[in-house]
């Protein structure tokens, strides 16, 4: 469940904000690898790697590593591609990494009466490249972003000034956790304005990166701020209702069902979508009739989706009482109009899509992005083959399950280059449709 933690919680107009700034020097992570190597970014020749706290049950338990080229693993683990020797990070051959200097400054800011916690990460300037500031917009997770995500360091190590913040109701930020896109976009726009103020004079252009659910939040925030770019990773140009439906159809195709069965399933997703979008006030009778009609169809029992399985499993009495298993609304804008938001943006956008995304199937998103490109919008689309949600490569097992291996090569480099106006394909195996592509 990557977009909404509905089953497993725990993955507009800018409101005038009163800015409250509290800055302090950031101390290193409290969790240090057993061999003494601190978390952070390191470089050896052209290799850049980030050490980060691998968290289990809410607490760091190991040190993970991720290279900008996508390789990843656990420090000290079998076949690890880096080693910590006498508190120094080394290659397996003994080459020594140097620490990438990144100044980190914690701060708080306020929006709509809520105090949010953020961190500005400023790298040493990379000679010959424009300087960019990127606000890191979270996905649907209800866990902290500051100090818990390797992603900001992977950008900062490539020369991007990054502002990360804990979304409301998580980490050190106040407020109540929500998936209300307008509210989250309002917070992201406030984070942007705060970051621009903190980093004044240190950047040439500023924008947003949004991953997963951030693909809805970041573009909407850009409509409320003076952004120069938007980069979206494994996001969707769909409404949340459509996202659930597309996930159902993708699952059915992967399970061998044909288009005839999928056409029947569309009746199901139409009814379940109506139920959640109406806050359980409509669609219940329609779903009851559909379930009776297709009661003997094997595909009906295998449907999952983002929320449809929860709605299907609930009794009619439960639905009329507004209950469906572990389903939680969290104020989601179920019929969010992503196309209208993107049409209102005239700034460059990069959309990076995982070709085999099981959490956010991207076929319809690709069609819609191509339509927006044909309208002349400055949108570049990049599709990485054989990748799943999060831009992770995988091996397919005989039973159809997937063993995930690494982040796909070129992804982290591509998004940093776009931010710095240094976009220069190829990027790994990505198939790129540029903004100026002709039909």
N, C-alpha and C positions, 0 to 999 in steps of 0.2 A: 504494500500500500504506500505509494510514493507521493501522491498528490494530496490526499486527505487522510489524516489519521482517524478515520471514522470507525474502523474496526479495532485499531490498536493505537489509541492516543498515546503519545509519548515516545511518530514520524509524523475625482470629485473636486471638489473645491478644496483648496488648501486652507486649513484653519490657521488663523494667525497664531503663531507660537511665541511664547516668552522664552528667550534663550537663557539658559543657566549653564555656565561653563566652569567646570572644575577639572583642571589638568594636573597630572602628576607623572613622575617618571615611572615607567612600567618595570616591575621586577621580573626576572626570568621565571619560567614555569617551575612550580614546586616539585614536579615529577622529573627526575633525572634518570636516564638509563643506568643500569647497574654498572656499566663500565665508565660512566662519568661524562658522556656526551650530552650536552644540553640540546633541548629542542630548538628548532629554528631552521634557517636556510643555509646551505653550504654549496661551494662551487669548486670543481676540479676541472680545469680546462673549460670545455664547453658543457660539461655535465653539471646540472643544478639539481640538488636534492633537498627535500624538506623533511626534517625529523619532527614528529608530532606525538602527542600523548594519545595512545590507543586506549579508549575508555570502555570499561565494562561495568555494568551495574552502577553507573553514575560516577565511577572513580577511575583514574588512570591505573592501568595494570601493566602495560608494556609500552615500548617506544616503536611506533611505526615509521616507515619512510615511504616517500613518494617522489620519484624523479619527474622533472618537467616533461621528459619524454614518455611518461606514463607507467614506467616500471614501479612496482610497489612491493612491500613486504614488511616483515617484522625484524627489527634490529636484533641480531643474535640468533635469528631463526635459521633453520636449515636452508641452504642455497641463498642466503641473504647476499645482496649485491653491494653492500657496504658493511664495514665493521668498525667498531669503536675499540681502539687500542691505546691504552694509556691516556684516556680522555681526549683522543684525537680521532676524527672520522677519517677512515681510509678506504680505498678501493681494495678488492681482494688481492691485487698485485702489490699493495703497499703504498700507492700514491696517496698523498695527504690532501684532504679538502680544506679550503679556507672558509671561514664563516662569512656569510654575506651580511654586511652591516645594514640593519633595518631599525630605524628609530621608531619606538612604539610609545604612544601617548594616550592614556586613558582619559575619558571625558564623560560627562553626562549632558543631555539636552532634553528639552521638554517639548511635547506636542499634545495639544488637546487635553492639557491637565495631567499628562502622564510623563514621568521621568524615565528616560531611556539611557542605557549604558552603551557607549561605543568606544572604539579604539582606532586611532589614526596610525597607519603604518607607512613610514616614509623611507624608501631605499636610497642608497647612494645613487646619484644621477648616472645614467648610462650615456657615455659620450656619443654624440651624433644622432641621438634619437629624441623626438619630442617627448615631453613629460606629460603623463596622463594621470588623472585622478578617477578612481572607480569606486562607487558605492556598492558594496556587496549586499545584495538582497537575498534573504533566506528563502528556503523552500517551505514545505508544510510542517517541518519538524517542530516539536515543542521543547527541544533542547537548546542550550545556549549556542551562539555562533562565536562570540569573542573567546579566544583561547581554546576552542574545541574544534575548529575547522581548519584543515590543512590548506584549503583553497586560497584564502587571502595571502598566505605566505608564498604559495606557488606563483601568484601574480606579482607580489612585491619583489620576489627574487629576480623577476624579469624586468624590473624597473618601473612598475606601476605603483603609484601611491594609492593605498587601499584604505577605505573606511568601512569597517565592519561594526555591526551593532547587534545586541540581543533584542529580538523582537519583543513586543509587549507581552508580559506574562511569562517570560523565560529568563534564565540567567540572573543578571543583576538589574534587569529592567522591571519597572513596576507595571501595573495594569493587569488586565485579564487576557489570557491567550485567546486568539480569535483567528478565523480564516475569512474575515470580512475584507474583501479585496480593496474597496475604497478606503477603509480605515488603515490597512497595512500600507497602501500606496501613499496615504497622507503622512504616515510615519516615515516612509522611505524618502519622500520629498523633504521632510524636515531634516532627516539625516544628511541628505545632499546639501542643503543650505548650510547646515552646521559644519560639514566637512570642508566646503568651499571657504568658509570663514576661517577655519583652523589652518588650512593649507594655502592661504592667500599668498600669491607670488611664487608658489612652488610648482605650478602646473600650467600647461598650455591649453588643455581641454579636459572636460569632466563629463562623466556619464555614469551609467548603471550596468552592473552585471546581475542577471537574475537566473537562477537555476531552478528547474522543475516548476513548482508553484510560483517562483519568482518570475517566470515567463508571463504570468498575468499581472503581477504586482509592479515590476520594473517599468514596462511601457506606460502603465497608467500613471506612475509617479513622474515619468518624464514629461507627461502632458502638463504637469503642475510646476515644473522647474525649468531652469535655463540649461538643459542638458545638451551635450554635443553628440552623444551616441548612446545606443542601447545594445547590449550583447545578451542573448538568451541562449542558455544551454538546456537541451532536452525539455523544452517547454511546448505549449500547444496554442494554436490559434483556433480554439474551440471554447465552448462554454463548458462548465463542469458537468452539466447534463450530457452533452455530446461526448465528453471524455469517457464517462461511464459506458455509454453505448458503444463507442469505438473499441473500448477494451473488451467488452462482451463479444463483439464480432471477431476481433483478432483472436481471442481465446478459442472460439468455435472453429475458425479456419485452421488453427494450429492443431486442434483435436480431430481434424478430418471431416468436419461437417461442411456441406455444400451450401451454395447460395440460396437454395430453396428453404433450408432450415433457418438460415440467417434471416431471410425475409420474415419468417414467423417470429423469430426472436426480436425483430424490430418492433413488433406489437407489444412484447413484454417490456422492452426498455422505454417505449413511449409511455406506458402506464406507470412504471416505477419512477421515471423522471417527473411525471406530473405529480406523483405523490410527494416526493421530496421538495419539489419546487413550490408546492402549495402548502407546505408544512402539514401534510397529511389531511388536508381538507378536501382533496379531489383525487380521482383516479382509482380509488379503492374498489368500487364496483366493477370498473373496467378490468382491473387486474384479476379479480375473482373469476370473472367470466373467461378470461384468457387462460388462466391456470386450469380451469375445467376443460376447456377446448383442447389443450395440449397436454393433458395429464399423463398420457401414455408415451409422450415423446421423450426419448432418452436425453436429448440435449437440454431439456428444461431442468433436469436435476444437476447438470454440470455447470450451469451458468454461475459466474462469479461477478466480474466487473468491479467497479469501485464501491458500489453500494447495492446493486441490484440483487445480489444473493441474500443480503440482509432483509431486503423488502420481501423477496419471494419466500423466505423461510418463516416470516412472521405470520401469525394467524390473522384472520379478518378482524377479530376483536382487538388484538394488539395494535393493528394498524389504525383502527378507529380511535384507540386511546393514544395515538401518536408515538408508538413504540415499535422498534424493529431491531431486536438483538442488541449489538453494540454500536449501532448507527448513532452518530452524533452530528448535529447540523453545524455547530460552530459558526453560525451566521454566514455561511458560504453564499456568495452571489451566484446562484445556480444557473441563471440565464445570462450571465456576463457576456457582453457583446465585444469579443476580442477584435473583430474586424474593424469596428468603428473606432476603437482606440488606436489601432495601428494606422488607420487612414488619416488620423489627426496629427500624426508625427511626420515631420519633414526632415528629421535628422537621420543619419546613417544608422542602419540596424544590421546586426549579424545574428542569424538564427542557425544554431548548430543542432542537428537532429541525429538521434541514434536510429539507424535503419531498422533494427529489430527490437524496438522498445516495447516491452510487455506491460509496463505501467502506464505509458503514455504513447500509444500507437500513433505514428506520425504521418500516415498516408494523407489524411484529409488536411492536416496542417500544411503539408508540402503543396497540395493543390491550391490552398488559399494563399499561401505566400507567393506562389507563382502568379496568381491573379493580381495580387497587390503589386508585384514587380511590373506586370504588364500595364498597370495604371501609371507607372513612372515613379513609384516610391523607391527611395534609395535603400533597398533591402537586399542583402546578400544571404544566400542560403548555402549551408554546407551539410552534407549528409555523409556520415561515416558508416560504411558497411560493416555488418557483423558486430554490431555493438548494441548493448541494452541500456536501460535507464542509467544515467550517470556517466555515459560515454565509456562504459566498461566492456571490454572484449570478453568473449566466452568460448568455451568448448561445449559442444552439444553431446550429451550422453545418450546411450542407446534407448533409454526410456523417455527421451525428449526433454529431460531436465537439463539445466545449464550449470557448468562449473565456470565461475568468473575468474579471470586471470589478471588483467591489468587495465589501466586506463589506456584508451587508444592513443597511439603516437600522433602528435601534431595538434591535439585538441588544446592543451594548455598554451602552446606556442601561438596558435592561431588567434585565440581571443586576446592575448596580450598584444600581438602585432596589430590587430584591428584597432585596439584602443589607442595605440601610438601612431596610427596612420601609416603603418609599415607593412600592410597586408601584402604578402608575396608568396602565393602558392608555388609548389605543392605543400600540403600539410598531411603527411601520412597518406592514408588511402582515401581521404575526403574527396567526394564529388561536389564541386562548387558551381553554383549558379550565381554569377555576379549580378550586381545591381543593374548593370547596363545590358544585360542579356537580351537578345532579340528573339522573338518567337519564330 
